[in-house]
């Protein structure tokens, strides 16, 4: 019964309004419509003077005169009495955001396809002839579009099936033989094919870039995880080390306290022992004094003389002269020694804390960045470094807060230290350099501006300890009229404007070391690309007596 109702609906429904037929009329091709629907459809075709069937597209000339189909009208009325309706589901109607069927009258349904030949959008019902008619099957159906009229040439009212490559615009066939006659024109399909190939190449390029970026994102995520693990381990190790230092200090404090108390007990015991002896001597002397007093009051001379020898004899006195000889200082020297230790530890912590702080701040987890181009960009990486007195050759005098060095004739009274250069007039910085760093050196005379590993030799021939003569140091010789770059005992002539100020840029991670001449402009003198395996230290070597070099303060 349900199939029969569906069949009745299809039989008595108008494919234009999709409602039950009203005043049904039948065309010569055998299709039936509401009289008002087919008249409205043909009214739209009046300009072309060609009238067609909305379903099979059979053309009629002239416009047919239609009469009511009384038999079909009676059938519709009879079926209406049974309650039969031909209204589609509400969700099939076109909303504001949908493309509406151009054939539907009244309330329009959603279009399911648009035809590029008919330039009309069709709902499912009105689209059926395109699947049934041999001619209509050749039409190009696309997803519903509101822009079908953009395919019509505004000048010739023809479908634009051509493309002008000269003007880069779509045109119709008439345009190609008129305004675009001498232009490079092809069919729109051919141009689409060409552009489609380019599109595929672009897509492949984009997909490759997506893969590359996804790989980069994955690598960065791995680096984030590695940084976090490294930071956690550094915190854990640092806490262990500081805990060990604290325990060591606490143990030393306990040892000192124990030694002080032990020595206190020994000293006090000796003092008390002497004190008891003196007290016993005082008691004995008081007794002897009392006897002598009593003897002095004896009236009998013979008795006095008889008793005097035994009473007048005195015991040997206890030696107490040392009590007043020693100054009144007991454990004050211990306090002074502990204070001296505290001061030295503070100096060590203050000096080494800079290295620790730099090591933390110079952690670089980003991908390599371009080398700076202007001095302002270089100054973003400026670092305030100082010279380490413990590495300075004895004939080098440091000043200006250990930023300036001078070769002097008089040997300095430096303490003996294993890090000190003994055979070359050289000095290293106190701070290590591990990230992106920039500094400048102001010189007076011939100077080597260098960087070196901490384990560069401190003595021996020049190949062992000289900056630039081994594989542990790199140096730029700044002469009076020229420059030379040295590494591993091989020199490279360097051209560029000679200046009293030299800039040094280091990107430790990227393995970049660059030297610049600094005057009114900044000129690259020499650039090294290598791999650094250890933290670096800034170095200076002075050639002659009186020569000076200073690490500049940069703002």
SULPECOR-V790694 format. One record per residue. OMEGA is omega in radians with two decimals (NA if undefined). NEAR is the number of other C-alpha atoms within 12 Angstrom. Layout:
BEGIN
OMEGA_NEAR + OMEGA_NEAR
END
This chain:
BEGIN
3.13_7 + 3.10_9 + 3.13_9 + 3.11_12 + 3.13_19 + 3.13_17 + 3.12_14 + 3.13_26 + -3.12_27 + -3.08_26 + -3.01_27 + 3.11_39 + 3.09_38 + -3.10_37 + 3.11_42 + -3.14_40 + 3.13_36 + 3.08_36 + 3.09_33 + -3.09_34 + 3.04_40 + -3.04_31 + -3.06_30 + 3.04_34 + -3.11_31 + 3.12_30 + -3.11_30 + 3.11_20 + 3.04_18 + 3.13_15 + -3.05_30 + -3.13_39 + 2.91_43 + -3.11_35 + -3.11_29 + -3.11_24 + -3.08_32 + 3.09_38 + 3.12_29 + 3.13_22 + -3.13_27 + 3.09_31 + 3.14_18 + -3.12_18 + -3.09_21 + -3.08_17 + -3.12_11 + 3.13_16 + 3.08_16 + -3.06_20 + -3.06_27 + 3.09_28 + -3.12_33 + -3.09_41 + -3.06_31 + 3.11_28 + 3.05_27 + -3.07_21 + 3.12_21 + 3.04_22 + -0.01_17 + -3.14_14 + -3.11_23 + 3.02_23 + -3.01_17 + 3.08_20 + -3.11_22 + 3.08_21 + -3.01_24 + -3.12_17 + -3.14_17 + 3.11_28 + 3.14_27 + 3.12_18 + 3.10_24 + -3.12_31 + -3.13_21 + -3.13_15 + 3.11_23 + -3.11_22 + 3.12_11 + 3.12_12 + -3.13_14 + 3.09_25 + -3.12_24 + -3.13_26 + 3.12_24 + 3.09_25 + -3.05_13 + -3.08_12 + 3.11_12 + -3.14_22 + -3.12_27 + 3.06_26 + -3.12_16 + -3.09_11 + -3.08_12 + 2.98_22 + -3.07_28 + 3.06_31 + -3.12_37 + -3.08_38 + -3.11_36 + 3.00_35 + -3.08_26 + 3.11_18 + -2.98_21 + 3.08_33 + 3.08_37 + 3.05_35 + 3.09_33 + 3.11_28 + 2.99_34 + -3.13_33 + -3.11_34 + 3.07_29 + -3.14_24 + -3.05_29 + -3.13_29 + 3.06_35 + -3.04_38 + 2.94_38 + -3.10_36 + -3.10_29 + -3.09_33 + 3.13_37 + -3.04_37 + -3.14_22 + 3.13_26 + 3.08_30 + -3.05_20 + -3.09_17 + 3.14_18 + -3.13_14 + -3.06_17 + 3.14_23 + -3.13_19 + -3.13_16 + -3.13_22 + 3.12_20 + 3.13_25 + 3.08_22 + -3.07_21 + -3.10_28 + 3.08_27 + -2.99_26 + -3.12_17 + -3.10_25 + 3.08_21 + 3.09_20 + -3.13_29 + 3.08_26 + -3.10_23 + -3.11_16 + -3.05_16 + 3.14_17 + 3.11_19 + 3.08_24 + -3.12_28 + -3.13_31 + -3.13_28 + 3.10_32 + 3.12_33 + -3.13_28 + 3.13_23 + -3.12_17 + 3.14_18 + 3.11_16 + 3.10_25 + -3.14_31 + 3.05_37 + -3.09_31 + -3.13_27 + 3.09_24 + -3.09_29 + -3.14_30 + 3.14_17 + -3.06_15 + -3.08_19 + -3.01_24 + -3.07_18 + -3.11_14 + 3.08_20 + -3.10_20 + 3.07_30 + 3.07_30 + 3.11_23 + 3.13_26 + 3.14_17 + 3.11_17 + 3.10_23 + 3.13_19 + 3.13_15 + 3.14_17 + 3.11_17 + 3.09_15 + 3.10_14 + 3.13_14 + -3.14_16 + 3.10_15 + 3.11_14 + 3.13_14 + 3.10_15 + 3.11_14 + 3.14_14 + -3.14_15 + 3.11_15 + 3.11_14 + 3.10_15 + 3.11_14 + 3.13_14 + -3.12_14 + 3.10_14 + 3.10_15 + 3.11_14 + 3.13_16 + 3.12_17 + 3.12_14 + 3.12_17 + 3.10_17 + 3.08_16 + 3.14_15 + 3.08_19 + 3.14_18 + 3.13_15 + 3.12_16 + -3.13_19 + 3.11_16 + 3.13_14 + 3.13_18 + 3.13_18 + -3.14_14 + 3.12_14 + 3.10_19 + -3.13_16 + -3.14_14 + 3.13_14 + 3.12_16 + 3.11_15 + -3.11_14 + 3.14_14 + 3.08_16 + 3.09_15 + 3.11_14 + -3.14_16 + 3.12_14 + 3.11_16 + 3.12_14 + 3.12_19 + 3.12_14 + 3.12_14 + 3.10_16 + 3.12_19 + 3.13_14 + 3.13_15 + 3.14_20 + -3.14_19 + 3.12_14 + 3.13_17 + -3.12_21 + 3.12_16 + 3.12_14 + 3.08_17 + -3.13_18 + 3.14_15 + -3.10_14 + -3.12_17 + 3.13_16 + 3.11_15 + 3.14_15 + -3.12_17 + 3.10_15 + 3.10_17 + 3.13_21 + 3.14_18 + 3.12_15 + 3.14_19 + 3.14_19 + 3.09_16 + 3.13_17 + 3.11_22 + 3.13_17 + 3.13_14 + 3.14_20 + 3.11_23 + 3.10_15 + -3.14_17 + 3.13_21 + 3.13_19 + 3.12_16 + 3.13_22 + 3.10_22 + -3.13_17 + 3.13_17 + -3.12_24 + 3.13_19 + 3.12_13 + -3.07_17 + -3.12_11 + -3.08_12 + -3.12_13 + 3.11_11 + 3.12_14 + -3.10_21 + -3.14_16 + -3.08_14 + -3.03_19 + -3.08_21 + -3.09_13 + -3.10_15 + -3.03_22 + -3.14_22 + -3.12_15 + 3.06_19 + 3.11_14 + -3.13_11 + 3.07_16 + -3.12_21 + 3.14_13 + -3.10_16 + -3.10_10 + -3.08_12 + -3.08_14 + -3.13_10 + -3.06_9 + 3.10_10 + -3.09_10 + 3.06_11 + -3.07_12 + -3.11_15 + 3.13_19 + 3.13_13 + 3.09_13 + 3.11_18 + 3.14_17 + 3.14_14 + 3.11_14 + 3.11_19 + 3.11_14 + 3.08_14 + 3.11_17 + -3.13_16 + 3.13_14 + 3.10_14 + 3.10_17 + 3.11_14 + 3.13_14 + 3.14_16 + -3.13_17 + -3.12_16 + -3.09_24 + -3.13_18 + 3.09_18 + 3.12_24 + 3.13_27 + -3.13_22 + 3.11_18 + 3.13_25 + 3.12_23 + -3.06_21 + -3.12_19 + 3.05_26 + -3.03_22 + -3.10_22 + -3.11_25 + 3.05_20 + -3.10_14 + -3.13_16 + 3.13_15 + 3.11_14 + 3.13_25 + -3.11_26 + -3.10_18 + -3.14_20 + 3.11_28 + 3.11_15 + 3.11_17 + -3.08_30 + 3.07_24 + -3.11_20 + -3.11_28 + 3.12_28 + -3.14_34 + -3.13_31 + -3.14_33 + -3.14_38 + -3.09_37 + -3.12_36 + -3.11_35 + 3.09_30 + -3.02_41 + 3.02_44 + -3.07_40 + 3.14_31 + 3.08_33 + -3.14_43 + 3.11_37 + 3.11_34 + 3.13_20 + 3.13_17 + 3.14_19 + 3.04_29 + -3.08_35 + -3.13_33 + -3.14_42 + 3.05_39 + -3.13_34 + 3.10_21 + -3.08_15 + 3.12_15 + -3.11_18 + -3.11_19 + 3.10_16 + 3.07_23 + 3.12_15 + -3.07_16 + -3.05_17 + -3.12_17 + -3.03_27 + 3.03_31 + -3.05_38 + -3.02_29 + -3.13_24 + -3.13_33 + -3.02_39 + 3.08_50 + 3.10_50 + 3.08_49 + 3.08_43 + -3.06_34 + 3.04_36 + -3.07_39 + -3.08_46 + -3.11_37 + 3.01_34 + -3.05_40 + 3.07_42 + 3.06_40 + -3.13_42 + -3.13_43 + 3.05_41 + -3.03_32 + 2.98_36 + -3.08_27 + -3.06_28 + -3.02_32 + 2.93_42 + 3.05_44 + -2.93_51 + 2.87_43 + -3.08_50 + 2.98_43 + -3.11_30 + -3.05_30 + 3.03_25 + -3.05_34 + -3.12_30 + 3.14_32 + -3.11_23 + 3.14_15 + -3.01_16 + -3.14_24 + 3.13_24 + -3.01_24 + -3.08_37 + 3.12_42 + 3.09_48 + -3.11_35 + -3.12_29 + -3.10_26 + 3.11_27 + -3.12_33 + 3.11_42 + -3.08_46 + 3.03_43 + 3.10_44 + -3.13_39 + -3.11_42 + -3.12_30 + -3.06_19 + -3.06_17 + 3.09_22 + 2.98_32 + 3.08_31 + -3.12_35 + 2.97_32 + 3.10_27 + 3.09_22 + 3.06_22 + -3.12_19 + 3.12_20 + 3.08_22 + -3.11_19 + 3.10_26 + 3.12_23 + -3.12_24 + 3.14_24 + -3.11_28 + 3.12_32 + -3.12_30 + 3.14_32 + 3.07_43 + 3.13_44 + 3.10_45 + -3.14_44 + 2.94_43 + -2.98_35 + -3.10_32 + -3.13_28 + 3.14_27 + -3.10_24 + 3.03_30 + -3.07_41 + 3.09_39 + -3.08_40 + 2.97_39 + -3.07_34 + 3.01_27 + 3.05_19 + 3.06_12 + -3.12_19 + -3.05_27 + 3.09_26 + 3.12_29 + -3.10_31 + -3.12_30 + 3.14_26 + 3.02_27 + -3.06_17 + 3.05_18 + 3.12_18 + -3.05_27 + -3.13_19 + 2.98_21 + -3.14_33 + 3.08_36 + 3.08_39 + -3.11_47 + 3.08_51 + 3.05_52 + -3.11_49 + -3.00_38 + -2.99_30 + 3.09_23 + 3.13_22 + 3.13_22 + 3.12_30 + 3.04_34 + -3.07_40 + 3.00_41 + -2.98_36 + 2.96_30 + -3.09_21 + 3.13_21 + NA_15
END
